[in-house]
Amino acid sequence: MTAPAIVSLEAMRKWLGLITHDDDAILCGNIAAAQIAIENRTGKAFADYYDEDTGKYVGIPDPLILATKMLAAHWYENRELVLTGDRMVALPWNAIDLIEPYCEVVI
């Protein structure tokens, strides 16, 4: 069984203040992409937190859930790179700050 997204489509729509279902496919793709980006950056798989017996995630740090919402929302609202000061950024710095403490250090 494949674990569901850690942020539901309904939660994402509420986070963005969306009423319609017009962009549901885009939002689902953004949620999946955000999860993959965080997993790649941290070296941890969210599926490891999924309890098949209860059908729920257990123990995912709240900052990673918030970062998932932030990244998915950022990509929904900004379909291209964003200019911040004199730099082009693909990921919002505040989301990176939430993710960084959970990254594995490789020496």
QUIRA-V413346 format. One record per pair of residues at least 24 apart in sequence whose C-alpha atoms are under 6 Angstrom apart, sorted by sequence separation. I is the first residue (numbers start at 1). J is the second residue. If there is no record, write none. Layout:
i = <I:I>
j = <J:J>
This chain:
i = <67:34:63:34:34:31:30:42:42:42>
j = <95:68:98:71:72:72:72:102:103:104>
